[in-house]
Amino acid sequence: MIKNFGINSIIHCAGCLDYYNDDALNAINIEFTMRLTVAAKMAGVEFFAYISTAYSAGYAGRMVPETALSEPCADPTSYTRTKRAAEHLIQNYEVPFIVVRPSIVIGDSATGRYSGKRYGLYQQWMGIERLLCDRYHSNLHLVGTDEPVNLLHQDTFQASIAYLLRWIPISAYVNLVSDNASVPSMKALWRLVGEVMLHPRSITFYDNLKQINLKTLDIRQRSYLTFARTNLEIAAYPWQFERQWLPLLQQRGLQFAEASVTTVQTCLDRFVRSSTVMQKYHECFHSEFADHIVYRDSIHNARIPLAANTRGT
């Protein structure tokens, strides 16, 4: 029993992130959470913190509130469905809880160092290593919209958790996310990939995968887009997040580093420096790199001005 060990608080951050393994998602995200919550209630635990995800609201068509969630019209994946179900379990079992919903965690805002598992943006960068560094791909065709991609720096996440555990009241839901006005858009993230990693001659942006004629693409580009399909769809969705608790934490002294194009580049620069694959790619194909990348919008078949490389592009 938990009580026998004198435990009065639990921070539950275990979870399964496999989008396609429903059995594992249900077993870990729902059933394990239920068992842990039941044990916590029986032992009289005074505080139960659950690390959920900012995307547990699913495709609800509205701002994600800092409250209990209703069922959406659809879910991006079974992962978001099971994380929302876990939130409901914790609320229903009436343990003293807070739910923390971080967005996509990336490296340290100052150094770029990342010590987590290679999910989220790192999974995409590793996919680029594996699938797009076999040779020089002069023209890339990518899903890239103007929607902001909400990222959260690892150091900010760690600092925020310490403040949350101290200052946030019981039964609160906290969207631990950066300001959408600060974070890069999908297009801006791809520009970073182009300018730091791949250096193609052109990148053509599409609003969704259906607009791309995959049959006409090099098999490696086609494989990457297929590999990244789900994350590209999630990133293209117009996510909006309520952030009512963050000002309180900042008043208490929290230094919250908002993710931006500049801070994400710090993380990407470090990733590239530490990647033997990327170093070999740059060494082999440097002579073919374009001095200036041409960016095109597929819908209007027009160039995107180079000066527009800001958060909203």
C-alpha positions as CSV (number, residue, x, y, z in Angstrom):
1,M,0.0,0.0,0.0
2,I,1.1,3.5,-0.8
3,K,0.2,4.6,2.8
4,N,2.7,2.1,4.3
5,F,5.5,4.0,2.6
6,G,4.4,7.4,3.8
7,I,3.7,8.7,0.3
8,N,1.4,11.7,0.2
9,S,1.9,13.0,-3.3
10,I,2.1,11.3,-6.8
11,I,3.2,12.8,-10.1
12,H,1.9,10.5,-12.8
13,C,3.9,11.0,-16.0
14,A,4.0,7.5,-17.3
15,G,2.3,6.9,-20.6
16,C,2.3,5.2,-24.0
17,L,2.8,7.4,-27.1
18,D,2.4,4.8,-29.8
19,Y,-0.3,6.3,-32.1
20,Y,-1.2,2.9,-33.6
21,N,-1.1,0.4,-30.7
22,D,-4.5,0.7,-29.2
23,D,-3.9,-2.2,-26.8
24,A,-0.9,-0.5,-25.3
25,L,-2.5,2.9,-25.2
26,N,-5.5,1.6,-23.4
27,A,-3.4,-0.5,-21.0
28,I,-1.0,2.2,-20.0
29,N,-2.9,5.5,-20.5
30,I,-6.3,4.3,-19.2
31,E,-6.0,1.1,-17.2
32,F,-2.8,1.9,-15.4
33,T,-4.0,5.4,-14.6
34,M,-7.2,3.9,-13.2
35,R,-5.3,1.5,-11.0
36,L,-2.9,4.2,-9.8
37,T,-5.8,6.6,-9.1
38,V,-7.7,3.9,-7.1
39,A,-4.6,3.1,-5.1
40,A,-4.0,6.8,-4.4
41,K,-7.6,7.3,-3.2
42,M,-7.4,4.2,-0.9
43,A,-4.2,5.4,0.6
44,G,-5.4,8.9,1.2
45,V,-2.9,10.6,-1.1
46,E,-3.2,14.4,-0.6
47,F,-2.0,15.4,-4.1
48,F,-2.2,13.7,-7.5
49,A,-0.6,15.5,-10.5
50,Y,-1.2,14.0,-13.9
51,I,0.9,14.9,-16.9
52,S,-1.5,14.8,-19.9
53,T,-1.1,16.6,-23.3
54,A,-2.2,19.9,-24.7
55,Y,-3.8,17.9,-27.5
56,S,-6.1,15.8,-25.3
57,A,-9.1,18.0,-26.4
58,G,-9.0,16.4,-29.9
59,Y,-10.4,18.2,-32.9
60,A,-13.1,20.0,-30.9
61,G,-13.3,23.1,-33.2
62,R,-12.8,25.6,-30.3
63,M,-10.2,26.9,-27.9
64,V,-8.8,24.2,-25.5
65,P,-10.1,25.3,-22.1
66,E,-8.4,24.9,-18.8
67,T,-11.2,22.8,-17.5
68,A,-12.5,19.3,-17.9
69,L,-12.9,18.3,-21.5
70,S,-16.0,17.3,-23.4
71,E,-15.8,14.7,-26.2
72,P,-14.7,16.2,-29.5
73,C,-15.9,15.5,-33.0
74,A,-12.8,13.6,-33.8
75,D,-9.3,12.8,-32.4
76,P,-6.0,13.1,-34.2
77,T,-5.0,9.7,-32.7
78,S,-5.9,7.2,-30.1
79,Y,-3.2,8.7,-28.0
80,T,-5.2,11.9,-27.5
81,R,-8.3,9.9,-26.9
82,T,-6.7,7.8,-24.1
83,K,-5.1,10.8,-22.5
84,R,-8.5,12.6,-22.3
85,A,-10.1,9.4,-20.9
86,A,-7.4,9.3,-18.2
87,E,-8.2,12.9,-17.3
88,H,-11.8,11.9,-16.8
89,L,-10.9,8.9,-14.7
90,I,-8.9,11.1,-12.3
91,Q,-11.7,13.6,-11.9
92,N,-14.3,10.8,-11.4
93,Y,-12.3,9.1,-8.7
94,E,-12.2,12.3,-6.7
95,V,-8.6,12.3,-5.7
96,P,-7.1,15.7,-5.0
97,F,-5.6,16.4,-8.5
98,I,-4.2,18.8,-11.0
99,V,-3.9,18.0,-14.7
100,V,-1.0,19.5,-16.6
101,R,-1.2,19.6,-20.4
102,P,2.2,20.4,-22.0
103,S,2.5,20.9,-25.7
104,I,5.4,19.5,-27.9
105,V,8.5,19.5,-25.7
106,I,11.8,20.5,-27.4
107,G,15.3,21.3,-26.1
108,D,16.6,23.9,-23.7
109,S,15.7,27.5,-24.8
110,A,19.3,28.7,-24.3
111,T,21.5,25.7,-25.2
112,G,19.3,23.5,-27.4
113,R,20.2,20.5,-25.2
114,Y,17.4,17.9,-25.2
115,S,17.4,14.8,-22.9
116,G,13.9,13.4,-23.6
117,K,12.8,10.6,-25.9
118,R,12.9,11.4,-29.6
119,Y,9.3,12.2,-30.1
120,G,7.6,15.2,-31.6
121,L,9.9,17.5,-33.6
122,Y,12.9,15.3,-32.9
123,Q,11.0,12.3,-34.5
124,Q,10.5,14.4,-37.6
125,W,14.1,15.5,-37.7
126,M,15.3,11.9,-37.3
127,G,12.9,10.9,-40.1
128,I,14.6,13.5,-42.3
129,E,18.0,12.1,-41.4
130,R,16.9,8.6,-42.3
131,L,14.9,9.3,-45.5
132,L,16.1,12.5,-47.1
133,C,19.9,12.5,-46.6
134,D,20.7,9.7,-49.0
135,R,21.3,12.2,-51.7
136,Y,20.7,15.9,-52.5
137,H,17.0,16.6,-53.0
138,S,17.0,19.9,-54.9
139,N,13.2,20.4,-54.8
140,L,11.1,19.5,-51.7
141,H,7.3,19.2,-51.6
142,L,6.0,19.6,-48.1
143,V,2.8,20.2,-46.1
144,G,3.3,23.6,-44.6
145,T,0.6,26.0,-43.5
146,D,0.5,29.3,-41.6
147,E,-0.8,27.7,-38.5
148,P,1.4,28.1,-35.4
149,V,3.0,24.9,-34.0
150,N,3.0,25.1,-30.3
151,L,6.3,24.1,-28.8
152,L,7.5,24.1,-25.2
153,H,11.1,24.2,-24.2
154,Q,12.4,21.6,-21.8
155,D,13.8,24.0,-19.3
156,T,10.5,25.9,-19.3
157,F,8.6,22.7,-18.7
158,Q,10.8,21.8,-15.8
159,A,10.6,25.2,-14.2
160,S,6.9,25.4,-14.7
161,I,6.2,22.0,-13.0
162,A,8.0,23.2,-9.9
163,Y,5.8,26.3,-9.7
164,L,2.6,24.4,-10.6
165,L,3.1,22.0,-7.7
166,R,3.5,24.9,-5.3
167,W,1.0,27.5,-6.5
168,I,-1.8,25.9,-8.5
169,P,-4.9,24.9,-6.5
170,I,-6.5,21.4,-6.4
171,S,-8.8,20.4,-9.3
172,A,-7.1,22.8,-11.7
173,Y,-6.3,22.0,-15.4
174,V,-3.3,23.8,-16.8
175,N,-2.4,24.2,-20.4
176,L,1.3,24.4,-20.3
177,V,1.9,25.9,-23.7
178,S,3.8,28.8,-25.4
179,D,2.1,31.8,-26.7
180,N,0.8,31.2,-30.3
181,A,1.9,34.7,-31.2
182,S,5.5,33.7,-30.5
183,V,5.8,30.1,-31.8
184,P,6.8,29.4,-35.4
185,S,4.3,28.4,-38.0
186,M,4.7,25.1,-40.0
187,K,6.2,27.1,-42.9
188,A,8.7,28.7,-40.6
189,L,9.7,25.3,-39.2
190,W,10.3,24.0,-42.7
191,R,12.3,27.0,-43.6
192,L,14.6,26.2,-40.7
193,V,14.9,22.6,-42.0
194,G,15.7,24.0,-45.4
195,E,18.3,26.5,-44.3
196,V,20.0,24.5,-41.5
197,M,19.6,20.9,-42.6
198,L,18.9,20.2,-46.3
199,H,19.6,23.4,-48.3
200,P,17.4,22.5,-51.3
201,R,16.9,24.9,-54.2
202,S,13.2,25.1,-53.7
203,I,10.4,24.2,-51.2
204,T,6.8,24.0,-52.3
205,F,4.2,24.3,-49.5
206,Y,0.8,22.5,-49.6
207,D,-2.1,22.9,-47.2
208,N,-2.5,19.1,-46.7
209,L,-1.2,15.8,-48.0
210,K,-4.1,15.3,-50.4
211,Q,-2.9,18.2,-52.5
212,I,0.4,16.5,-53.2
213,N,0.7,14.1,-56.1
214,L,2.8,11.5,-54.3
215,K,3.3,9.4,-57.4
216,T,5.4,12.1,-59.0
217,L,7.8,12.4,-56.1
218,D,11.1,10.7,-55.4
219,I,10.4,7.6,-53.4
220,R,12.3,9.0,-50.4
221,Q,10.2,12.2,-50.3
222,R,7.1,10.1,-50.6
223,S,8.3,7.8,-47.8
224,Y,9.0,10.8,-45.5
225,L,5.6,12.3,-46.1
226,T,3.9,9.0,-45.4
227,F,6.0,8.5,-42.3
228,A,5.1,12.1,-41.0
229,R,1.4,12.0,-42.2
230,T,-0.2,12.1,-38.7
231,N,2.1,14.7,-37.2
232,L,1.7,16.9,-40.3
233,E,-2.1,16.7,-39.9
234,I,-1.9,17.6,-36.2
235,A,0.4,20.5,-36.9
236,A,-1.9,21.9,-39.6
237,Y,-4.9,22.0,-37.3
238,P,-5.7,25.5,-35.9
239,W,-5.0,24.8,-32.2
240,Q,-5.8,27.6,-29.7
241,F,-5.1,27.3,-26.0
242,E,-6.4,29.1,-22.9
243,R,-3.6,30.2,-20.6
244,Q,-5.2,31.7,-17.5
245,W,-2.9,30.1,-15.0
246,L,0.4,31.2,-16.5
247,P,0.2,34.9,-15.4
248,L,-0.2,33.7,-11.8
249,L,2.9,31.6,-12.0
250,Q,4.9,34.5,-13.7
251,Q,3.8,36.8,-10.8
252,R,5.2,34.2,-8.4
253,G,8.6,34.4,-10.3
254,L,8.4,31.8,-13.1
255,Q,10.6,32.7,-16.0
256,F,8.7,31.3,-18.9
257,A,10.8,31.2,-22.1
258,E,8.3,31.4,-25.0
259,A,9.3,29.2,-28.0
260,S,10.1,31.1,-31.1
261,V,11.9,30.7,-34.5
262,T,15.1,31.8,-32.8
263,T,15.0,29.4,-29.9
264,V,13.9,26.5,-32.1
265,Q,16.8,27.2,-34.4
266,T,19.1,26.8,-31.3
267,C,17.7,23.3,-30.8
268,L,18.0,22.4,-34.5
269,D,21.5,23.7,-34.7
270,R,22.5,21.5,-31.8
271,F,20.7,18.5,-33.4
272,V,22.6,19.0,-36.6
273,R,26.0,19.4,-34.9
274,S,25.4,16.2,-33.0
275,S,24.3,14.2,-36.0
276,T,26.9,12.2,-37.9
277,V,24.3,11.7,-40.7
278,M,23.8,15.4,-41.2
279,Q,27.5,16.1,-41.0
280,K,28.2,13.6,-43.7
281,Y,25.3,15.0,-45.8
282,H,26.8,18.5,-45.6
283,E,30.2,17.2,-46.4
284,C,29.1,15.2,-49.5
285,F,26.6,17.7,-51.0
286,H,27.8,21.1,-49.9
287,S,28.8,22.1,-53.5
288,E,25.2,21.6,-54.6
289,F,23.6,23.7,-51.9
290,A,21.6,26.7,-53.2
291,D,22.7,30.2,-52.1
292,H,19.0,31.2,-51.7
293,I,16.1,28.8,-51.3
294,V,13.0,29.6,-53.4
295,Y,9.7,29.1,-51.5
296,R,6.5,28.5,-53.3
297,D,2.9,28.3,-52.4
298,S,1.3,25.5,-54.3
299,I,-2.2,27.0,-54.2
300,H,-1.3,30.3,-55.9
301,N,1.8,28.9,-57.7
302,A,3.7,31.9,-56.6
303,R,6.9,32.6,-54.8
304,I,6.7,33.5,-51.1
305,P,8.8,36.6,-50.4
306,L,12.1,35.7,-48.6
307,A,11.5,38.6,-46.2
308,A,8.4,36.9,-44.9
309,N,10.4,34.4,-42.9
310,T,8.7,35.2,-39.6
311,R,6.4,33.3,-37.2
312,G,3.4,33.7,-39.5
313,T,5.0,32.2,-42.6
